[in-house]
Amino acid sequence: MRSIYMKKIEKTIDYWYKKFIRFFARFGLKHFPNYLKPIKQEIEQSELRIVYETYIGKMFFFTDRCVYF
């Protein structure tokens, strides 16, 4: 059984992860709108239930981490 502290830590990590994803989504949409148009069209044409902003945020979040580490 996990302790109360571990649950709080997991909630904190989840909160900051979502906050980073939102930040990178806004950053990508603001600074690279023309670069992201083909991706937006592909997502709209597919029948997948993907939130475009979340997808863009995760793409920039993981790309950023791979470049620096």
C-alpha positions in Angstrom: 0.0 0.0 0.0 1.3 3.4 -0.9 1.8 6.0 1.7 -0.1 9.3 1.7 3.2 11.1 0.8 3.7 9.1 -2.3 0.1 9.9 -3.4 0.8 13.6 -2.9 4.1 13.4 -4.8 2.3 11.6 -7.7 -0.4 14.3 -7.8 2.3 17.0 -7.8 4.2 15.4 -10.6 1.0 14.9 -12.6 0.0 18.6 -12.1 3.4 19.9 -13.3 3.5 17.5 -16.2 0.1 18.8 -17.4 1.2 22.4 -16.8 4.4 21.8 -18.9 2.3 20.2 -21.7 0.0 23.3 -21.8 2.9 25.6 -21.8 4.6 23.9 -24.8 1.3 23.7 -26.6 0.9 27.4 -26.4 4.5 28.0 -27.3 4.4 25.8 -30.4 1.1 27.2 -31.6 2.3 30.8 -31.1 5.8 30.5 -32.6 5.4 27.8 -35.3 1.9 28.0 -36.7 2.9 27.4 -40.4 5.0 24.5 -39.4 2.2 22.8 -37.5 -0.6 23.3 -40.2 0.1 19.9 -41.9 -0.1 18.1 -38.6 -3.4 19.9 -37.8 -4.8 18.8 -41.1 -3.8 15.2 -40.6 -5.3 15.1 -37.1 -8.6 16.7 -38.4 -8.8 14.2 -41.3 -8.1 11.2 -39.1 -10.9 9.8 -37.0 -8.7 9.7 -33.9 -9.9 11.5 -30.9 -6.7 13.5 -30.2 -6.8 16.9 -28.8 -4.6 18.9 -31.1 -3.1 21.2 -28.5 -2.2 18.3 -26.2 -0.6 16.5 -29.1 1.5 19.6 -30.0 2.4 20.1 -26.3 3.6 16.6 -25.9 5.5 16.7 -29.1 7.4 19.9 -28.1 7.9 18.6 -24.5 9.5 15.3 -25.5 11.5 16.8 -28.3 12.9 19.5 -26.0 13.9 16.9 -23.4 15.6 14.7 -26.1 17.6 17.6 -27.4 19.0 18.7 -24.1 19.5 15.4 -22.4 
